[in-house]
Amino acid sequence: MFFKTTRLVLAAAFLGASALTGFADEFKPENPECIAPANPGGGWDFTCRQVGKSLQDQGLLDKTMQVVNLAGGGGGVAFAEVVNKRGDDNDLIVAASSATATRLAQGAYPGNSMDQVRWLATIGADYGVIAVAANSEIDTLPALLDQIKSDPASVSIAGGSAVGGWDHLKVLIAANAYGIEDVRTVKYVAFDGGGEAVTQLLAGSVQAFTGDISEAKGFVDSGDIKVIAVLSPERLPGEFADFSTAKEQGVEAIGANWRGFYAPGNMSDDAYNAWVEKLSTLYSSDEWKEIMKANGLAPLDLQGDAFQEFVAGSVKQIQDISREIGIIK
């Protein structure tokens, strides 16, 4: 049931239509800022920096977007900062992903809920990967999972989400699909962001890494890690074509992480609509399509009300999964 339910969640991530709530002709952020709720080097950091640069390059922002890394609590520190201190900041947007919805679903942000912020838009979906250090003797996903089966204590897997978070769930999806009946035996170590998790992998503190392909790309390019499986239905195009999927290795596991933004809950309608329009225009551009291709992002086009509804549905579905595996009651 766990795997079946998970597949429903992942399938839902690719359903939806573009829906803008309106357009604001006059609003221009005076000091545009994006909070990346993790340390530099992870997926949220990539989301803020790449989108900020692209918005300015295309003339959608008049000023450079400041990126602030605010790590802690798997995004909870940033969420609380926005809700409690910056609830009416019209210049602020915050990077979010499936990991954000997962933590909200599991009550990992104490006292906070998804309705306290406004959900802006997605900028694509990022497929999950499982990787090891470049010098590891493990070359395939079945080899890693066989080692976990035979000696669970010998393998620790690092990720940039909290225990029970999206990075953790991706490993459980793969383990469950491979026939590991009690997925709670899989050792997962949580860090504040994918960059920190990879650092621990390179230091030899853990044996594998679970994250998203945008997080792993730089470390693959530098020769530090090797991807042993991409959690996509088929091989990705271009420079990612050499990475084999879990599915072609006999592991029926798919994991897609949407990437997008939320805004303060009391942001004005004019500001909200303007940010939605800017992100929608960016997403539709040929330049952004090339960036998506270069960074392994798959299409996912949701804005405004459609995105708000999508997040609400995701939160409910993840709650159901989490209860099934005992993460929440």
C-alpha positions as CSV (number, residue, x, y, z in Angstrom):
1,M,0.0,0.0,0.0
2,F,2.9,2.3,0.8
3,F,4.3,2.1,-2.7
4,K,0.9,2.3,-4.4
5,T,0.1,5.5,-2.4
6,T,3.4,7.0,-3.1
7,R,3.0,6.5,-6.9
8,L,-0.3,8.4,-6.6
9,V,1.5,11.3,-5.0
10,L,4.2,11.4,-7.6
11,A,1.7,11.1,-10.5
12,A,-0.2,14.0,-9.0
13,A,2.9,16.2,-9.2
14,F,2.6,16.2,-13.0
15,L,-1.0,17.1,-13.1
16,G,-2.3,20.6,-13.1
17,A,-2.8,23.6,-15.3
18,S,-1.5,27.1,-15.4
19,A,-3.8,29.6,-13.6
20,L,-2.9,33.1,-12.9
21,T,-4.9,35.0,-10.3
22,G,-4.5,38.3,-12.1
23,F,-1.8,40.8,-13.2
24,A,-0.4,43.8,-11.5
25,D,0.9,46.4,-13.9
26,E,2.4,48.8,-11.4
27,F,4.1,46.8,-8.7
28,K,7.9,46.6,-8.8
29,P,9.8,45.2,-5.9
30,E,12.2,47.8,-4.5
31,N,14.5,45.3,-2.8
32,P,13.7,41.9,-4.2
33,E,14.8,39.1,-1.9
34,C,14.7,35.3,-2.0
35,I,15.2,33.2,1.1
36,A,16.8,29.8,0.5
37,P,15.9,27.8,3.6
38,A,19.2,25.9,3.7
39,N,23.0,26.3,3.4
40,P,24.6,27.1,0.1
41,G,24.9,24.3,-2.4
42,G,21.5,22.6,-2.1
43,G,18.3,22.6,-4.2
44,W,16.7,25.6,-2.5
45,D,19.8,27.6,-2.9
46,F,19.9,26.7,-6.6
47,T,16.2,27.7,-7.0
48,C,16.7,31.2,-5.5
49,R,20.0,32.0,-7.3
50,Q,19.1,30.7,-10.7
51,V,15.6,32.2,-10.8
52,G,16.9,35.5,-9.4
53,K,19.6,35.8,-12.1
54,S,17.2,34.7,-14.9
55,L,14.5,37.2,-13.8
56,Q,17.0,40.0,-14.0
57,D,18.6,38.8,-17.3
58,Q,15.2,38.8,-18.9
59,G,14.3,42.3,-17.6
60,L,11.6,41.0,-15.3
61,L,13.4,42.5,-12.3
62,D,15.0,46.0,-12.4
63,K,17.3,45.2,-9.5
64,T,19.4,42.3,-8.4
65,M,17.6,39.8,-6.2
66,Q,19.4,39.3,-2.9
67,V,19.6,35.7,-1.8
68,V,19.7,34.9,1.9
69,N,20.5,31.5,3.2
70,L,18.5,30.8,6.3
71,A,19.1,27.2,7.3
72,G,17.5,25.3,10.2
73,G,14.7,22.9,11.0
74,G,14.5,21.6,7.4
75,G,13.1,25.0,6.3
76,G,11.2,25.6,9.5
77,V,13.4,28.5,10.6
78,A,12.7,30.3,7.4
79,F,9.0,29.5,7.4
80,A,8.7,30.9,11.0
81,E,10.7,34.0,10.1
82,V,8.3,34.7,7.2
83,V,5.1,34.0,9.2
84,N,6.1,35.8,12.4
85,K,8.2,38.7,11.3
86,R,7.8,39.4,7.6
87,G,4.2,38.6,6.9
88,D,3.5,41.7,4.8
89,D,6.8,41.9,2.9
90,N,5.9,42.5,-0.7
91,D,9.5,42.1,-1.9
92,L,10.1,38.7,-0.5
93,I,9.8,35.2,-2.0
94,V,10.9,31.9,-0.5
95,A,12.2,28.8,-2.3
96,A,10.0,25.7,-1.7
97,S,9.7,22.1,-2.9
98,S,8.1,18.8,-2.2
99,A,10.3,18.8,0.9
100,T,8.4,21.8,2.2
101,A,5.0,20.2,1.7
102,T,6.3,17.0,3.3
103,R,7.4,18.9,6.5
104,L,4.1,20.8,6.6
105,A,2.2,17.5,6.2
106,Q,4.1,15.9,9.1
107,G,3.8,18.9,11.5
108,A,7.6,19.5,11.4
109,Y,7.0,23.3,11.5
110,P,5.4,23.5,15.0
111,G,2.4,25.8,15.1
112,N,2.6,26.5,11.3
113,S,0.5,25.5,8.4
114,M,0.5,25.9,4.6
115,D,-2.4,28.4,4.8
116,Q,-0.1,31.0,6.6
117,V,1.7,31.8,3.4
118,R,0.7,32.4,-0.3
119,W,1.9,29.9,-2.9
120,L,3.2,31.6,-6.0
121,A,4.3,29.2,-8.8
122,T,6.4,26.2,-9.7
123,I,9.5,26.5,-12.0
124,G,9.8,22.8,-12.8
125,A,10.3,19.4,-11.2
126,D,13.6,17.8,-10.1
127,Y,14.0,14.1,-10.3
128,G,15.5,12.3,-7.3
129,V,18.9,10.6,-7.5
130,I,20.8,8.1,-5.3
131,A,24.6,8.6,-5.5
132,V,27.8,7.4,-3.9
133,A,31.3,8.7,-3.7
134,A,33.2,8.5,-6.9
135,N,35.7,6.0,-5.4
136,S,32.9,3.8,-3.9
137,E,32.9,0.1,-4.9
138,I,29.2,0.3,-5.3
139,D,28.1,1.0,-8.9
140,T,24.4,0.1,-9.1
141,L,21.3,0.7,-7.0
142,P,20.7,-3.1,-6.5
143,A,24.2,-3.4,-5.1
144,L,23.5,-0.7,-2.6
145,L,20.1,-2.2,-1.7
146,D,21.5,-5.7,-1.4
147,Q,24.0,-4.4,1.1
148,I,21.2,-2.8,3.1
149,K,19.3,-6.1,3.0
150,S,22.2,-8.1,4.3
151,D,23.6,-5.7,6.8
152,P,21.4,-2.6,7.4
153,A,23.8,-1.2,10.0
154,S,26.6,-1.0,7.5
155,V,25.0,1.6,5.2
156,S,24.0,5.2,6.2
157,I,22.4,7.4,3.6
158,A,22.5,11.2,3.8
159,G,20.0,13.7,2.6
160,G,19.1,17.3,2.9
161,S,15.7,16.8,4.5
162,A,14.6,15.8,8.0
163,V,13.9,12.3,9.0
164,G,10.6,11.5,7.3
165,G,11.2,14.3,4.8
166,W,11.2,14.0,1.0
167,D,14.8,12.9,0.6
168,H,14.2,10.2,3.2
169,L,10.9,9.1,1.5
170,K,12.7,8.7,-1.8
171,V,15.0,6.1,-0.3
172,L,12.1,4.3,1.3
173,I,10.3,4.2,-2.0
174,A,13.4,2.5,-3.6
175,A,13.8,0.1,-0.6
176,N,10.2,-0.9,-0.6
177,A,10.2,-1.4,-4.4
178,Y,13.2,-3.7,-4.0
179,G,11.5,-5.9,-1.5
180,I,12.9,-4.6,1.8
181,E,9.8,-5.2,3.8
182,D,10.6,-3.1,6.9
183,V,11.8,0.1,5.4
184,R,12.4,1.5,8.9
185,T,15.7,-0.5,8.9
186,V,17.1,1.8,6.3
187,K,19.6,4.2,8.1
188,Y,19.0,7.8,7.1
189,V,21.0,10.8,8.3
190,A,19.5,14.2,8.0
191,F,21.4,17.4,7.2
192,D,20.5,21.0,6.5
193,G,20.6,20.9,2.7
194,G,22.0,18.7,-0.1
195,G,25.3,20.4,-0.2
196,E,26.1,19.5,3.5
197,A,24.9,15.9,2.9
198,V,27.3,15.5,0.0
199,T,30.1,16.9,2.0
200,Q,29.5,14.2,4.6
201,L,29.5,11.6,1.9
202,L,32.9,12.8,0.6
203,A,34.2,12.8,4.2
204,G,33.3,9.1,4.5
205,S,30.8,9.7,7.3
206,V,28.0,8.1,5.2
207,Q,27.9,5.6,2.3
208,A,25.4,7.1,0.0
209,F,23.5,10.3,-0.8
210,T,19.8,10.9,-1.6
211,G,18.8,14.2,-3.2
212,D,17.8,15.8,-6.5
213,I,19.6,15.9,-9.7
214,S,20.1,19.7,-9.6
215,E,21.8,19.3,-6.2
216,A,24.1,16.5,-7.5
217,K,25.1,18.0,-10.8
218,G,27.9,20.2,-9.6
219,F,29.4,17.3,-7.6
220,V,29.2,15.0,-10.6
221,D,30.8,17.6,-12.8
222,S,33.7,17.9,-10.3
223,G,34.2,14.2,-10.2
224,D,33.4,13.8,-6.5
225,I,30.3,11.6,-6.7
226,K,28.7,9.1,-9.1
227,V,25.0,8.8,-9.6
228,I,23.9,5.1,-9.4
229,A,20.2,5.8,-10.1
230,V,17.9,8.5,-11.3
231,L,14.3,8.1,-10.0
232,S,12.7,9.0,-13.3
233,P,10.4,6.9,-15.6
234,E,13.0,7.0,-18.3
235,R,16.5,8.4,-18.9
236,L,16.8,12.1,-18.9
237,P,18.0,13.9,-22.0
238,G,21.2,15.6,-22.8
239,E,24.1,15.5,-20.4
240,F,22.1,13.3,-18.0
241,A,21.6,10.5,-20.5
242,D,24.4,8.5,-19.1
243,F,22.7,8.1,-15.7
244,S,20.7,4.9,-15.5
245,T,17.2,4.9,-14.0
246,A,16.2,2.8,-11.0
247,K,13.5,1.3,-13.2
248,E,15.9,-0.1,-15.8
249,Q,17.9,-1.7,-12.9
250,G,14.8,-3.5,-11.9
251,V,13.7,-1.2,-9.1
252,E,10.3,0.3,-9.8
253,A,10.9,3.6,-8.0
254,I,10.0,7.1,-9.2
255,G,10.6,10.3,-7.2
256,A,10.0,13.8,-8.5
257,N,10.5,16.9,-6.4
258,W,8.6,20.0,-7.5
259,R,10.4,23.3,-7.1
260,G,8.7,26.7,-6.7
261,F,8.1,29.6,-4.3
262,Y,5.8,30.8,-1.6
263,A,5.3,34.4,-0.3
264,P,4.3,36.0,3.0
265,G,0.7,35.4,3.9
266,N,-0.2,39.1,4.0
267,M,1.5,40.1,0.8
268,S,-0.7,42.5,-1.1
269,D,-2.8,41.2,-4.0
270,D,-0.9,43.5,-6.4
271,A,2.4,42.2,-5.3
272,Y,1.3,38.6,-5.3
273,N,-0.1,38.8,-8.8
274,A,3.0,40.6,-10.1
275,W,5.3,37.9,-8.7
276,V,3.0,35.2,-10.2
277,E,3.2,36.9,-13.5
278,K,6.9,37.3,-13.4
279,L,7.5,33.6,-12.6
280,S,4.9,32.5,-15.2
281,T,6.7,34.6,-17.9
282,L,10.0,33.2,-16.9
283,Y,8.8,29.7,-17.0
284,S,7.4,30.1,-20.5
285,S,10.6,31.6,-21.9
286,D,13.0,29.7,-24.2
287,E,15.8,30.7,-21.9
288,W,14.3,29.0,-18.9
289,K,13.6,25.9,-21.0
290,E,17.3,25.7,-21.7
291,I,18.1,26.1,-18.0
292,M,15.6,23.3,-17.1
293,K,17.3,21.0,-19.7
294,A,20.8,21.8,-18.4
295,N,19.8,21.1,-14.8
296,G,17.6,18.1,-15.2
297,L,14.3,19.8,-14.5
298,A,11.2,18.3,-15.8
299,P,8.1,20.3,-16.8
300,L,5.6,21.3,-14.1
301,D,3.6,24.5,-14.8
302,L,1.4,25.7,-11.9
303,Q,0.7,29.2,-10.8
304,G,-1.5,31.1,-8.3
305,D,-4.7,29.3,-7.3
306,A,-3.8,26.1,-9.2
307,F,-0.5,25.9,-7.2
308,Q,-2.3,26.6,-3.9
309,E,-4.7,23.8,-4.6
310,F,-1.9,21.4,-5.6
311,V,0.1,22.0,-2.4
312,A,-3.0,21.4,-0.3
313,G,-3.6,18.1,-2.1
314,S,0.1,17.1,-1.7
315,V,0.1,17.8,2.0
316,K,-3.0,15.6,2.5
317,Q,-1.5,12.7,0.5
318,I,1.9,12.9,2.2
319,Q,0.1,12.8,5.6
320,D,-1.5,9.5,4.4
321,I,1.9,8.0,3.4
322,S,3.5,9.2,6.6
323,R,0.9,7.5,8.8
324,E,1.3,4.3,6.8
325,I,5.0,4.1,7.6
326,G,4.7,5.3,11.2
327,I,6.3,8.8,10.8
328,I,3.1,10.4,12.2
329,K,0.1,9.0,14.0
